[in-house]
Amino acid sequence: DIGGVLYNHDGNSLTFKVNASDAMSIASTGATTITTSGNEDTLTLVSTDADANSGPNLNLYRNSASPADNDHGGEIAFNAKNDAGEIIKYGKIRIQTDDVSDGAETGRFDISTMFAGSEISRFMIKSDEIVVNQNGVDFDFRIESDSITNLFNLQAVNGNNSAGSIGFNSANADGNFIEAVNPQGGAYAAKF
């Protein structure tokens, strides 16, 4: 058939067929998969409301019967295959309920990506701090302006002394205005 709706009594699932292909399937658990063969938007939410309130809205709701501190809430995952045909989660956005006490609710927001086969937290908002590079990986941090590539640069490792360095579009030979020298020895010196 070119189009239709098929209910599978054996697995209690529902399939919507469009143009002779499965377009959407709903499992017995309610898990839903929408499939497209092209690169168009797979799901579009449209609001025609003309007021000033937000819309359309996407609500990720963790309806737990026993909410607890440090539960993981909603997650948006970005999956793709590697060259071995395995499905890999290359990036994700996730929240965590750090504190579920009534009146003291506190959440955590985390953006992670895959790096060298491991999931690495790149940016995290916690109750008491904002953390970049929570896992302590050798990453540099750089801010560009409209005309300067290295307006601000935090280098994880300096090749000369294995210490981190901070640069502010400097004309110095090593590109740094301020540099931490010999932190392994427990002493820090400012280099200008």
N, C-alpha and C positions, 0 to 999 in steps of 0.2 A: 504494500500500500504506500501511496505517496505521503499521506498524512493520517494521523489518528491517535487514539489514546488506548493504551494496552495495560490492563491490570493483570499482574501475575499472581495467581492464587497460591502457588507453591511458596513463593518468597514474600508474598504480600507487598509487592512493589508496584509502582505506577510509572509508565513510560509514555512521554509525549513524542510523537514522531512527526517531523516536518521535512518535506521534500525527500522522502525515503530515508531519512537519517534520524537517529535518536537525538532530539534537541534538549530534552530535560527528563531526568529520572528522579523519582522519590522513593527511597528505601522504606522498609517497614518502620525504621526508627525515626523517620522524618528527615534524615540526611538527604540533601538535594544536590544534584549535579546538573549544571547547564553546560552544554557543549556547543562550540561553534567551530567551523572548519576554516574560518578566516581570521583576520586581525581586527575586525570591528569590535566596538564595545560589547562585551558579553552580557553585561547587565547595566541598564540605565534606569535610574530613579528620577521621575519627573514630577514636579509640583507646579500646578497652575494657579495656586493661591496668590492673590495680588496684595496681601498685607505685608507688613514689614518684619514679620517673624521669620525665623529660620525654616528652611525647607527647600528641597526634600531632606529627609532625615534618615540616617542609618543607625539603628540601635542594636548594639551587641550586649545582650543581657544574660548574665550568669545567674540563673534562678536556682540557687543551691538551697537545699533543705537544711543544711548544716554549715553555714558560712563560717570560715575560720581565718585567722590571721595568716598571711602569706599564701593564700590560695591564688592560683593563676586565674585571671579573668579572660576577657576577650583577646583574641590573637588574629592578626592578619598575616598570612604567610605568603611568601613569594617563592614558588617552586619551579624548578626546571630540571631537565635531564643533564647528567654529565656524559662524558664520551664512552662510558660503559653502559649507558642506557638506564642508570639508576636515577630515581627521582630524588633530588636534593633540595633541601630548604635553604636557598641562597640568602634569604633575608626575611626578617619578621619584625612586626611591631606588636608589643604585648603589654598588658597592664597586670599588676599584681595588687592584691588587697593586703597591704602591710598591717593595717589595723581595722577591724570590722566592728569595734566597740561603738555603740550608739552615741553620737555626739562627738566622737573622736576619730571618725573614719579617715583613713589615710591611704592614698594609693601610690603606686610606683609605675613609671612609664619607661619602657626600654625599647631601644632600636638596636637590633643585632644583625650581623651579616656573617656569612661563611668566609673563613680565611684559612687557607692551607688545610682544609678538611675539618676544621673545628668551628663551632659557633662562637663568635666574639661579640661582646656587648660594645657597641660604638658610642652610644649616648644614652644616659640614664638620668631620669628625674626622680629623686628620692625625697623623703619627708624633710630631710635636713641638709641636702646638698644636691648639686647637679654634677654628674660625673661623666667625663669623657675618657674612654678607654679603660673601663672597669677591670678588664682582664690583664692589663699591664703589658700589652703587646707592643713591639717596636714599631710604632706608628708616628709619623710626623703630623703636626697640626699647623694648617696654613690658612690665612685669611687674605682674600684679594679685595682690591678696590676697583673702581671703574678704569683705572689706568696703571695700577701697580700690581704685578703678579704676587709679590711677596710683601704685602703691606705689614703683615705680622706673621712670623714663622717660629714655631716651637719645634725644634729638632730633637727627636728622641735620643739619638746617639751622635756625638761628634767624632769624626774619624781620627782627630788628633789626640783626644784624651779620654774617649769613651764616656764623656759626660754630656748631659743635655745642654742645649743652648737656646737662647731666645733672640730673635732678630726683629728689627723694626726698619726694614728697607735701608739697611746701613750701607755706607760706602767702604766699610772695613774689608780687608782682604777675605776674611771668612764669613762676611755677611752678617755679623752679629754686633749689636751694641753691648749686650750683657751676656755673659757666659759663665756657667757654673764650672769651676775647675777642680778636678780631683775629688769628687764626692766620695769615692771609695775609701779615701783616707780619713773621712769624717770632717774634712775642712773645706769650706766653700770660700771662694774668692771671686770678687766681681772683676770681670775683664771688660774694658771699654775700648 
